Amino acid sequence: MSELGRAPRRLFVDESKSRGLLLAAVCVSHVDTAVARERMRSLLLPGQRRVHFTHEKDGRRRSILAELSRVGLSALVVTTPKGMDAWTAREQCLREIAGSAVRNQVQTITVERDDSVVNFDRRVLYNVLHRDWPDIQYRHERAYDEPLLWAADAVAWSWAKGGVWRDRVRPLLMEHVEMGP
């Protein structure tokens, strides 16, 4: 992600494992977070606890991506090649996300909670951030508790799907980083 200005920011991170590991982070200005959350909540259909792109129909996906463009967020996508060791891939992606957080004056990193990787993620983020950037906080949240994780899910799904979906999410993209083996 390129420098986004002086206002403190927050990152919200989700993943896709369909073609190698992909982490998508959406970046929102601290002052815009509450409004962005409310706009994401407004996308819920009756009975839905969260927006999950895998379960949405194409017309709704298009509407959601259009709304993301109006929310005022930017995105970073970090990918690894298919076949890369899962732990190595995750560590490389998290290190890149943490580096982006430092470059873009991010105050908090929120990662969608997957209990099988929480301790690993914490170790990686601690090792990257603790000594030089201890003010950056990081946490794991369930997607139904944090609406801005839905935006990261939409970006991750769209980028992983490719084709027209990648084209639709590209205007939000500040940077795509391909990690090597």
N, C-alpha and C positions, 0 to 999 in steps of 0.2 A: 504494500500500500504506500502510496506517496504521502508526503506530509499533508495533513488535512487541516492545518490551522492551529490556533492556540487553545481552543476550548477543550477541556478534559473530555475524554471519550470512554466508551464502554464497548467491549467486544463480546459477542455471543457466538458460540462455536458449536457446530454439529458436524456429523460425518456421513460419508457414504462408503461402503465397502464393495460396491458392485464391480469396479474395474481397478483393483488396487485401492489403497486407502486414499481418501480425499477428505480433507478438513476444510470446511467453509466457515469463515468468520464474517459476521456483519458488524460494522462499526457505526455506532450512534453517538452523537454528541450527548454529553451528560444532561444538558438542559433540555434536549429533545426526547429523552428516554420515556418519560411518562406519556407524552402524546403518542409516541410510536407504539408503546404497549397498548394504549387504548385503541388505536387504529387497527392493530393486529387482532385484538379481541373482537372488534366489530366484524371481522371476517368469519367468526364462528357461526355455523349453522345450528339450528335448534338441536339440542342433544349432544353436540360436540363438546369435548373437553379441550381439544387442541386442534390446530390445523396440522395435518400430516400429509405431505405431498404424495406419498405412495398411494394413499387411499382416495385422492381427489380425482375428479373427472377432468378431462382436458380443458373444457370451457372454464371451469372454476380455477384451474391452474393459471390460465391466461389472466383471469380477473385478479387473482392474488398477486401475480408478478407485476401487473399494472399498478396495483396498490403499493407494492414495495417501492416502485419507482417514485411514487408521490410521498413516501414516508421520510425521505431524506437520509437514507443510509447508504453506505458504500460497502463493498465486499472484497474479501481476499479469499482466493481458492488456492490451496496447497495440495498437490497431487504427488503420488508415488507410483512407480511402475507396478503392474500386476506381477505377482510372484515374489515381490520383496518380502522379507521376513516381517511379520505383522508388528512386532515390538520395535524393530528398527524403523519401520515406516512411521509408526505412531510417534516415536521420539523425534525423528526428523521434522515431522509436521508440527508438533507442539513447539519445538525450538523455533521454527519459522514464525509461528503465531506469536510467540513471546517476543521475538525480535521486532515484529510489526507493532506489538503493543508498546514497546519502548520507543520506537521511531515516531509513533503517532500519539504520544502523551495519553495513553490509555490508563485509566484508574483501576478498572476491574475487567477480568476475563471470566466469563461464565461459560462453562462447558456442559453440554447435555450429559446428564448422569447415566453412566453405564457402570453398574457396580463392579463388573469384571476388570475395569481399567482405572478406577478412581485412584487407588493407591499409586499405581504407576504414573498416572498423569501428575499427581501431586509431587512425586519425587522429581520428575522432569522439570516441572514448572519451578519448583523450589530451587533446584540446581541452577537453572538459567537466571532466575530473577532475584533470589534472596540477597546475594552479596552486593550487587551493584544497583538494583532497582527494588528495594524492599517495600516501597510504597504501593507497588502494583499488587492488588489483591486478586486472588483467583478462587473460584468455587465451582462446584458441580450442582446443577439443579435438574429436576425432572422437567420434561418439556411442558407438561400441563401446568406447571407452576410459573413458567417464564415465557410469555408470549413472543419475546424477541428471538427465542430459540426456533420458533416456527419460521421466521424469516431465514435463519441460517439453514434450516432444513430445506426450504424452497430453493435456495441457491445451490446447496449441495446436490439435491436431486436433479435440478435442471442442468447443472454442469456435467454430472455423471451421465445423464441421459444423452446429452450431445444434440447435434442437429439443430432444429428450430428452437428447442428448449434452451440450449446454450446461447443461441443468438438472442433470445428474449431476456436472458439474465445478464448478458454481456454489458449493457449500459450501466449496471450497478457496479461492475467490476473495476476496482482500482488496480488490482494486480493478480496475476496467476503465476504461481511458482511451481515448477516441476522439480521435485527432489530426485537426486540420482541414486543409483544402487550403492 
